[in-house]
């Protein structure tokens, strides 16, 4: 205070001296070492000048005038400095800034001064707490209300504000600091700017923040590794750009993945889901962060396998299914409120066998419907209106065809007009009437531009002529004058249709009946046999959808051969077997047949007389499976060789023999056994040697 009074007096003397010389003055006495500022206002100087003029006019001597003005000005200075606290330039004590960081595995580092780095870089260590303080030149901490700061902490969020020298953050909890804010009190903020920046995991040094702005990141789970703070006097040159000082996601999203469950949240165009693993996305949550600059929300819905479009879901709600094994096939997302006024939401999906789709936006559909394609991953990003949008190469949405879009018709033998129009999967033609088909016309209706483009082409094989050329959809291919019949046909796709679909078809042929399913240009039916094609089916199947049946046995050039027993052959083709063999026993006619092949395509390779059980000890009927085998077993004094079990004590075996090797009873073709199936010894041995375990055995009347 003595120094300040002395400064006041010196200023007064200088002012009076200059006033006597006829000068107006505005004086600033400034002590550079402690930033203390004393101000004489210009209005005070003018008042002194006017007072001097008045005294001269009244004839008052300069000495008297000076003495009176001295008393007056001393009082004015006292009031200006002590009572009004010099309103134009407040007194700010010179400050020194110090700060220190508590670092992972290190603890509290030494204090750093203005502009120095606290923390580490290149060591992947997180800052867990900070202390920041202002002191005077003597090292004394200034009042708490000079500086406030707070930090954003892992799993906690924003802490309450701390003041000069207090700890912000945690110690002993291994929690990272992710962001920081700092601000000066009103008095100091009028004369200083407080700059600060953070070195953040994966990002490095961010831009400078200042005066209460956020620095660092939130929502990314990134650690602050180092920090710098600088106090800059207003009017001095500021620091580099303050852009990109703080990062926070514009939105979060999370996917539930086949076999994995919920993955971690991702954000801002990151991938939620998987690629290259063939795993379906089953559910999705999308949310905006709590810190948004505009009001509004986000809505989204998904198209689900066997369900279709769900209702719209809101910020963070579950869209899709969990625990039902159903794939998401398409997605729509849109913003609401102010968010929709200032932002567009863009999204892309990764489709099985297709890859990433075109980005689409604001409620439009991304993905597919009607193609049985699974969405495997999704990317979502908010883009401020007028800013650069994501890439748009490829398709955003593909709408599939259904059975009603595929139609086919044709003319039957003796009919004047064509049959009724059939749709995907329906039977065109007749069975059991002995009538041939003579021509065919196929069409595919494309209702929407989002449906795959392409053509359906088809050809037929006519009796006594051979194959026609390929014709396009909508054209009649075959015989139109009733002189020739169809024996085979084939169908194929072109363009985008071929990329997304398979075309399946099959023929019902004279003698053979229904053959297997052909696809994509394979011939269906027969040639070189002279057999008529009596009926057909066609179906358009998405590449990843369930197939209508096995793509086998759809075409032959061999005439039908049912073997020596047509009835047994037809019955055999009603059964399957886990091996390439099938054993059939006709109990009524005492016959055993051995078939080789597969269900629906058996060939009779062995056909023998046998002897089944007598009426009082009948052979069981039903479906059984080959079990145990053995060289022989004893039946009283008799022996039976090469037995093969098919149910309990029921066996295939040789006729009975005496111990000396002569046949006891060679009679076959009539019921003769106690329930087993007797065969000649060579035939029993053939089954024993060749027919594997678990082969199906069918015994019928």
MARKE-449433 format. One record per residue: x, y, z of N, C-alpha, C in turn. Coordinates in steps of 0.05 Angstrom, whole numbers, plus 5000, padded with zeros to 4 digits. Layout:
! residues N
XYZXYZXYZ
...
This chain:
! residues 701
501649765000500050005000501750255000
504050255014505850485014506750544986
507450334971508450364944506250494927
503750394930501550504914501050794921
501150874946500751154953502951324942
505451224943507651374932507251414902
506351204888505851224859503651434854
501651434870499551634867500651924869
502351964889503452234894505152314871
506952144861508652204839506952274814
504952114809503152174786501852444789
501152514813499752774818501653004812
504152984822506153204818506653244788
507053014774507553034745505153154731
502853084739500453194727500153484730
500653584755500453874760502554024744
504953924743507054064729506354094700
505253884688504553904659502154074655
500354084675497954254673498754544672
500754624688501654894688502854974661
503754784646504854844620502754854599
500154824606497954834587497454574572
498354344583497954094570495753924583
494353774565492353574575493753304575
492953144596494552894600492752664609
493452444598492252194609494552014617
494951964642497351834652496751554662
498451374653498351094663500951044677
500850994703503250904717503050604720
505050484710504950184708507450064719
507149884737509449744748509649474733
511749444717511949214699512448954714
513548974738514348724751511948584763
509848734771507548604783504948664768
505148784744502748834727500749014741
501449164762499649354775499349594757
496849694752496349924734494750134749
495650384746494350614758493450804735
491050904735489951054713488951324722
489851534708488551794710486851824685
484251864690482451874667482652144653
482052134628482152384612480252594622
477952494632476052694642477152844666
478752704684480052834706481853054697
483352994676485253194666483753434655
481553384642479953614631478853774654
478053634676477053784699479253964711
481653854713483954014724484454254706
484354224680484854434661482854664664
480254574666478154774669478354924695
479154794716479454924742481755134741
483855064728486055254725485255504710
483655474690482755704674480955884691
479155764707477355924723478856084744
480855964756482456104776483956344764
484856314740486256534727484456764723
481956704715479956914709479257064735
479256924758478557054783480957204795
483257194783485557334793486957194816
486456944818487756794839490656724831
492556754849495356714842495856424836
497956374820498656104812499355944837
500656064857501355914881498855824896
497056024899494555944913493055734896
493055774870491555584853492755304855
495355294854496655034856496054894882
496155054903495654944930492854834932
490854994921488054894922487754654904
488954654880488654434861489954184872
492154224887493554004899491653854918
490354014935488453884954486153744939
485153884918482953764903483653504889
485853514874486753284859487553044876
488753104899489452884917486952734926
484852894931482252764938481152604915
481252714890480152574867481652314862
484252324864485852084859485151874880
484851954905484251764926481651634921
479551794913476951674907477151484883
478551574862478751414837480051144842
482251144857483850904861482650724882
481950844905481250684928478250614928
476550794919473650744920472650614895
473350704871472350604846474150384835
476450324847478250104840479150124811
479250374801480350424774478850244753
476350304748474550134731475650084704
477050264691477950214664480150004663
481849984682484049784683484249674711
483249424715483249314742486049204748
486649194773489149094782489248794781
491048674766491348384764494248314773
494448154793497048084803498347894783
500847914778502247734760502047454770
501447264751500946984759503046804745
503546584758505246374747503646114747
503445974725501845734722503545484725
502545294741503945034745501844814743
502744584732500844354730502444104730
501143884738502443624739500443404734
501443184723499742954716500442714732
498342554738498742294750498542084727
500741944722500941784698501041484706
499741324689499641034693502440924698
502740754718505240614725507440804734
506941064735509041264743508241404768
505641484769504741654791504941944784
505142114805505242404800508042484789
507942614766510342724755510942994768
513343094763514043364773512343574760
512043804774510444024763511744134738
510044214719510944334695510044624695
511544794680510845074678509445124652
508545374649507045464625508245364599
506645204584507445114557508944854556
509744744579511244504580509344264579
510344034569508643794567508643644593
506343564602506043394625504743134616
505942904623505042654614507142514598
506442344579508342194562507142174534
508942124515508142054488509841814479
508641644463510041414453510341184473
509141204496509340994517506640854522
504540954510501840844513500940844542
501541054556500841084584498641294587
496641234603494441414607494941614630
493941854626493842044649491341974664
491641954691489341874708488342104725
489942304729489142544745490942774738
489943024744491543264740491043454763
493143624767492843854786493844104771
492344314772493144564759492744794779
494744974780494545194799495945444789
495045674799496245934794497546024820
500046114818501446224842502346514835
503046664856504346924851507346884849
508847104847511747074844513046954868
511746954890512846844915512146554918
510746434898509946154900507446104916
506146314924503646284940501346224921
499746024927497445944911495346164913
494346244890492246454890489546344899
487646534902485046454912483846234894
482146064905481045834890479345924867
478146164869476346244847477746354823
480346334821481846424798481546234774
481545964779481645764758479745534765
478245444746476545204749477145004726
476944744732477444544711476044284720
475444134699474143864704475043674682
474843414688475743204669473543004665
473642874641471942654635473442394639
472342214656473741984666472441724655
474141534648473141274640471141164659
468841064648466640934663465241124683
466041374684464841554703463541794689
464941904670463942134656465142394667
463742614663464742864672464642884703
466942954715467043004744466043284749
465643344775464843624782467343804778
466744064777468944254773470844264797
473444274792475444304812476644594810
477744684832478944954833481944934838
483145164836486045194837487445004855
488944804843490644614858489244364866
486644334863485244084870485743864850
485443614858485843384841483343334824
483743324798481543254780482242984768
480442784771481042514761481042314784
482442094781482541894802485441794804
486141684827488641544830488041274843
489541074836489140804847486840654835
485440764816483140624803483740544774
485940614764486840544737484740644716
483740874720481740984701483041214685
482741204660483941414643482241664643
483641894639482342144633482042154602
479642234593479142234564478742514553
478042704570477642984561477843174585
478243434579478643634600477443894591
476544054610475644334606476944504627
477644754620478844944638477645224633
477445384654476545664650477545834673
477946094666478846294685476546434698
477046564721474946734734474446974716
472347114721471647344705473847554704
475047614727477147824728479547744710
480347494712482747404697482047364668
479547274662478747214635478547474618
478347704631478247954616481048034605
483147924617485748004609487547784598
486547524601488147294592486347104577
487646954558486446714546488046474556
486546264563487646014573487545804551
489845724540489945524519490845254530
489845034519490644774527490044574505
491744364504491244154484492143884495
491143674483491643404493492943224471
494643054480495742834463494042584469
492642484448490542284453491442024438
490941804451491341534440490341514411
492041424393491441384365491241634348
490741864361490342114347492742304348
494342274369496542464373495642724384
497042944378496343204388493843314374
491843384389489543514378490043814377
488143964366488444254365488144384392
488744644393488544794419485644864425
484844814449482244914460482945154477
480945314483481445544501478845624516
479245734540477245874555474645714558
474845474569472445314575471545124553
472945124531472344924510473344644518
472044444507472844164513475344094496
477143934509479443834495479743534501
480343384480480543094483478342954467
477442734478475242574465473342474486
470942414478469042254494467642064475
467041834485465541634469467241444454
469841494452471641324437473341144454
473241174480474941014499477841054493
478641304488481441374482482641514506
485141444513486441564536487841834528
487842024546489642254543492342164554
494442214538497142134546498942364554
498242604545499842834552498143084549
499043304562497443554561499443784562
498744004548500144254549498244484555
499044674572497344904579498945164576
497745374565499045624562497145854569
498246054583496746294590497746524572
495946634556496746834537495247094543
496647314546495447574552493847664527
491447764532489747854509491248074495
491148064469492548254452495148144441
496247944456498647814446497747614424
499647524409499047344387498247074399
495946964390494846714400496346474388
495446234396496745984387495545894361
496345654352495445544327492445504328
491445384306488545354302487345204326
485045294334483545154355481544954344
481744894318479944684307480944414315
479044224315479643944321480943914349
479944064368481044044395479543824410
477143754402475443574416473943394397
473843134402472442954385470442794401
468042764391466042584403464342474381
463542224384461942104362459242254358
458442254333455842364326453642164331
454341904330452441694337453941434343
452541254358453540994364451740784353
452840544348451140324340452540064347
450939854350451839594360450339374347
451839164339450538934325450638684341
448438524338448338254350448938054327
451037894329452037734307451637434313
451037294292450737004294453036874308
452536704328454536554344456236734362
456236994358457937174374456337324396
453837384390452337554409452937844403
452538014423452938304419455838374417
456638514396459338624394459338894409
461739004413462039264426460839484408
460139704421459139934406461340044388
460440134365462240274346460840544339
462140704323461140974318462241084292
460741274281461641444259462941294236
461441124222462340984198464240754204
464440674228465840424234464040184228
465239954225463739714218462539574243
459939524243458639364263457939094250
459238884259458738624246461338494238
461138314218463538174208463338154178
465638104165465738044137467637804133
467037644113468837414108468437184126
466437194144465936974163463236834158
461636944140459036824134457136844157
457437044175455637064198453537284193
451137224201448937404196448737614219
447937854212447238064231444338004239
443837974265441137894275439638114288
441038304300439738524314441538774314
440339004319441839254317440639454336
442439614348441639844364443140094354
441740314351442940564342442140784362
443940964369443241184387445041424382
443841654388445341904387446441954415
448842084417449942134444448342344459
448842354485447442554501448242834493
450842864486451843124478451243174448
449043284442448343354414447743654413
448543774390448244064388445444134380
443843934371441043994362439243794375
436743874377434643694388433843494365
432543284373431543094354432642814361
431942624344432742344350433342194325
433541924327434041754305432141514306
430941454283429141224280430341024260
429740764264430840564247429040314248
429040164226427639904226429039714207
428439454211429939244196427839054183
428738934161427138724147428438454156
426738284167427738034179426737794164
428437594162427837334150425237224160
423437154142420837034148418937204164
419737454169417937644184417237884167
419237994154418838244139419638484155
418438714149419238964162418138974190
419839024209419039084237418039374239
416939444261416139724266418639884272
418340154269420540334274421440324303
424040334307425240334334426440614338
426640684364427640954371430240924387
431741134388434341164400435040944420
436640744412437740534430435940294432
433540284421431840054422432839834404
432139584410433039354395431339314370
432639304347431339244322432438974312
430638784306431538524298430638314318
432038094319431337874338433937774351
433537654374435837524388434837244396
436537044390435836774398433936624379
433336744356431536614338432936524312
435436594309436936504286436036624260
434936874261433936994237435737224228
436137244202437937444190436437704186
437937924189437038184179437638194149
435738284133436138294104436238584093
435138774107435139054098434739244122
435539494118435539694140434539964128
433040104145432340384139432840554163
434040794160434740964182433941254175
432941404194432341694189432541854215
433142104212433342294234430642444238
430242554262427842714268428642984280
426743164281427243424294429343594281
430743754297432843924287435143764275
435643524285437743364273437243314243
434743274236434143234207434443484191
434243724204434643974190437544034183
439343934201442144004198443943774189
442943524190444543294184443043104165
444542954150443542724135444842474147
443342254149444542004159444941824135
447441734131448141544109448841274121
448241064106448740794116449240604092
450840404098451540194078451439924092
450639714078450639444089452539264073
453639074087455238864074453538614071
453038544046451238314039452938064033
451937844042453237584035453437554005
455837483996456437433967456437683950
455637913961455538163946457638363955
458138373981459938583991458338834000
459839054001458639304011456739423991
454539514000452539653983453239943980
451940073961452040363958450940483984
452240713993451040864015448440984006
446440964023443941104018443241264043
441041414043440741604065437741654071
437341754096434841884104432341714099
432241464109429941304107429741124083
431541144064431540964041432540684049
431940494033432640214040435440134031
436940014049439539894043439339594048
440139434028440039144031438339024010
437038804016435338663997432838564010
430738523994428438374003427738173981
426837943989426137733970428437573959
430837623968433137483958434437293978
433337284002434437114023437337174029
438237424025441037494031441237604059
443337524072443737624099445537874099
444738064115446538294121448538194142
451038234136453238144154454438374170
454238614160455338844175454039104165
454439314180453239574173455139794181
455140014165456540264172454540484171
454740674190452840894192454441144198
453741374186455141624191453241854187
453542054205452042304202453742504187
452542634167453942824150452443094152
453843304160452543564161451743654133
449443764130448343834104450344014090
450843954065452744104049455544004050
456143814068458843704070459043464051
461543364048462043144030460742884040
459342744021457942504028459742254022
459042024034460641784029460441694000
462141503993462141393966459441263959
458741273934456141173925456440983901
458540813902458840623880457440363887
455840263869454440003873451440043877
450139823886447339833891446739873920
444740023926443940063954441739863962
439939813944437639633951436939473927
436439213931435539033910433038893919
430938933904428338803911428138543895
427438333908427238073895424538023882
424437813867422037723854420637513872
418037483869416637263883415437083862
414136863871413136663852411036773833
409536973842407537083825408637233801
411237313803412437453781413337273758
413737013764414536823744412036673734
411636663708409336523697410236353673
408836143668409435973645406835823636
406735763611404435623600405335463575
403635293565404435133542402034963532
402334843509400134693496400634393500
398534253507398633963511397533823486
398333573482397333403460394233403460
393033423437390133423432388733673441
390133863455388834103463388834313441
386634453437386534663417387934913428
387634963454388835203466390935133486
392435323494394535273514393335233541
394835113559394035073587393635343601
392535333625392435573641395235663648
395435923655398036033663398735933691
401135833694402135743720404235933730
404635933756406536113769408635943783
410836073791413235933801412535703820
413435463813413135223829410735063823
408835163807406335013800406934823777
405234613775405534403755404034483730
405434483708404334523681404334263667
401934173657401733923643400033723658
400333463651398733253664400533013671
399632853690400932603697398832383697
399632153688397831923688395831923665
396132113646394232123623395532053597
398132013597399531933573399632153551
399532403559399532623540402132773540
403132853517405632993515405233293515
407133443524407233733521408533793494
407634013481408634073454410134333452
409534523469411034773469410834913496
412335133500412335263525412935563521
411935733539412536013539412936103568
415136243573415836323601416136633601
415136753623415337043626416137113655
417437343658418137443685417437733686
415737803705414738083708416538243726
417638463716419438643731417838893738
417038913763415239133771416739383780
419139353790420539583802423339603790
424339843789427039893779429139763796
428439723822430439613840430639303837
428939183820429138893815431438843796
432838613799435038553780434038533751
435538643733434938623705436038363693
434938283671435938043657433737903641
434437693628432537543611432437253620
430137123614429836833617429836723589
431636543583431836413557431336113561
430135983540429535703542429435573515
429935303515429935143491428534883497
427534743476426234483480427334283460
427234023468428033803450425433673441
425033683414422533573402423033293390
421033123392421232863380421832883350
423632713340424232703311425432963300
426333143318427533393309430033463324
429933443350432233523367431833793380
434033913389433934163404433234403386
431434573396431034833383433235023392
433235263380435035463390433935593415
435535763429434635903453432636123445
430536143460428636353456428436523481
427636773479427336953501424536953513
424337053538421837043552419637183536
417237063538414937163524414437033497
416336873488416036743461415336453465
413736343446412936063446415235903433
416235703447418435533437417335253436
417635113413416734843411415134803385
413334603386411634543363408934673366
408034803345405434933346403334813327
404134593313402134473294401234203303
402034113327401033863338402433613328
404633643313405933403301408233293318
409233443336411533363352411033413381
412333253398412133293426414833363439
414733493462417133553477418133303491
420833273491422133053505423933153528
424833403524426633523545426433823541
427433973561427534263559429734363577
430534613573432634743590432035043592
432835163614432235443620434735573632
435335823625437535963636436936253640
438536393657438136673663440536833651
440037093647442237273638442237523655
444337693652444537943665444637923696
443438123709443438133739441837893750
439937803735438337573744440237333750
442137293733443937063736445737103760
446237353768447937403791446437343817
443837403818442337373843440637123845
440136993823438236773823439236523809
438136293817438336043802435535983792
435335873768432735783758432735473759
430935363775430635073778428234983762
428334733752426134623736426434323735
424134183731424333883729422033793710
422433543701420533433681419333173691
416833133684415432873689415432733662
416832503661417332363636416032093635
415032023612413931753607415831543618
414731343632416131123645417631193670
419031423670420731503693419131643714
417131793707415831973726417432223730
417332333754418732583760421732523762
423332673746426232663748427132873769
429732883774430833073793430733353782
431533543800431533833792434033903777
433634013753435834133737435934433744
438034573736438234853740440034983720
439535243714441335423700442435303674
440635223656441435133630441934833627
441734683648442034393646439634273632
439934063617437633933604435933773624
433333783622431533643639429733473622
429633203627428033023611429732803600
428932703576430432493563430832553533
432932443522433332443493434332163486
433932093460434831833449433131603461
430931663474429231453485426531443473
425731673461423031693450420831713471
421531813495419631843516418432123516
415932143520414632403520415032553547
415232813545415232983569412333063574
411332993598408433013604407733253622
409633343638409133563656411733693665
411633933675414034063684413434263707
415534333721415434543742417834723738
417534983743419635183742419435363767
421735423778421735603802424235763802
424036023808426236213811427136213840
429636143845430636123872432936303877
432736483897435036653903437436483910
439836573904442236413907442536303935
441736453955442136363983439636253996
437536213980435036103991435135793991
433335674005433235384006432435273978
433735063970433334953944430934763944
429634723921427234553920427834263922
430334183917431033903918433833863908
434733613907437433543898437733593868
440033703861440633763832441933513820
440333293819441433033809439232893794
440032703776438232533762436032683747
436832903734434833073720434733013690
436532843680436632793651437932523646
436832383626438132133618437632073588
439531923577439231823550438831523550
438431403574437931123576435031063579
434230853565431430763567430930653595
428530683603427730603630428130303634
429430223656429829933662429129893691
426829783696425929743723426929473735
428429313718429429063728427328843724
427828613736426028383732423328413747
423128603765420728623782419928923783
418028993765417229283764416029373790
414429203802413029273827415129323849
417029143851419129183871420829433865
421329483839422929713831421429973839
418829983833417330223840417230263870
416930043884416930073914419630163924
421730053913424430123922425030423920
423930543898424430823894422831003913
421330873931420031033952421831063977
424130923977425730914001428531013996
429831104018432631174017434230994034
436931034033438730874049441131034056
442330984079444731134086447231024072
446930804057449130704041448230694012
449930603994449230593966447530343959
446830183979445329943974442529963988
440629803977438029773989437129483985
436229344006435229074004432229064006
431028933986428128913985427328623988
425328554004424328284008421328284003
420428143982417628113975416727853989
415327874012414627644028412527474013
410727603998408627453984409727273963
411727373947412827223924415427093930
416427123955418927003963421227073944
421627343942423727453925425327663941
427927663937429727863948431128013926
431128283928432428443908434628623922
436828653908438928833917439129063898
438929313909438929553892441329723899
442329853879444630033883443930303871
444830513884444330793875443630973898
441331113895440431293916437431323914
436331463933433431493934432431613908
430431483897429231583872430831493847
433131363851434731283828436131023834
434530823842435630553848435730383823
437730223821438030023799438229753812
436629563801436629283811439129143801
440829053819443328923810443228623817
441528543835441228253842438228203848
437327963838434527893843434427593846
433627493871433827213877431227103889
431026843885428926693900429826673929
427926673947428526633975426326473988
426626404013424526274029424226434054
421826554058421226704082419926524102
419026634125417926464146415226344139
414826104152412325964148410126124162
407526064155405326214167405426224198
406226004210406325994239408826144251
410826194234413326344242413926544221
412226744217412526934194414927114197
415927204174418027414174416727684179
418027844195416928114202416828284177
414928474176414828664155415528944166
416629114149417329384158420029474146
421029684158423629804149425729744171
427829624163429929544182432629614171
434729544186437429624179439429394184
441329364167443329154170444929184196
445128964210446628964236448928774236
448828584255451128404259451328204236
453828104233454327894212456027674224
455827434212457427214222457726994200
459726824205460326614185458126394186
457326304210455226104211454026114240
451825984243450625934269449425654268
449125524291447925264293444925274299
443525114286440625084291440124784296
440324714321440224424327442724294316
442224074301444523944289445324064262
443824264254444324394228445924644230
447124724208448624974206447525154184
447425414189446725614169449025804166
449925854141452326014136451726304126
453726464131453826744122451226894129
450926934155448427074164448927374166
446827524159446827814162444227894176
444528014200442128094216440828344205
438128354206436728604200434728684221
433928494239432228574261432128354282
433128404306433028194326434327934317
432727714319433627444310433027394281
432127604266431427564238433927624221
434627424204437127434189436727364160
438527464143439027334117441127114122
440726874111442826664114442426454093
444226264091444126044072441925844080
441225674061439525444068441025274088
439625114104440924954125442524724114
444724664128446524444120446924254144
447423994136448323794156451223854163
452123754186454923794194456923684173
456123484158457923374138458123544112
456523764111456623944088454523904067
452723704071450623674051448223844059
446623924039444324094044442023944057
440924064078438723934092436123994077
435724254069433224324056433924544035
433824494010434524683989432124823977
429724773987427324883975427125183979
426825343957426425633958423925703942
423025953945420726043930418126003944
418225883968415825843984416525904013
414525964030415126004059416225754071
418525764083419825514092421325544118
422025794126423725834149422225884175
423725914196422525984222422326294226
422726444204422426734205424726884190
426926744186429126864172428626854142
430426974127430326974097432626794088
431726554077433726354067434426424039
437026384032438126434005440026203998
440526173973442726003965445326103978
447125923985449525994000451126213986
451326213959452926423945451626693948
448926703947447526953950447727063978
447526883998447826974026450627084030
452626954018455327054020455727324006
454327363984454527623970453627853988
451327814001450328024020452428054043
453327824054455327834076457827994068
458727954043461228074034460928374026
458528444015458328704001456528914013
454428834027452529024037453429124065
453929384068455029484093452929514115
453929554139452229604162450529854157
448129854169446130074168444830094141
445229914122443729914097440829864103
439130004089436229974094435229714082
433529574098432229324090429229364091
427829324069424829354068423629084063
421928994082420428734079417428804076
416228714055413428784050411928544038
409328554038407628344026407128413997
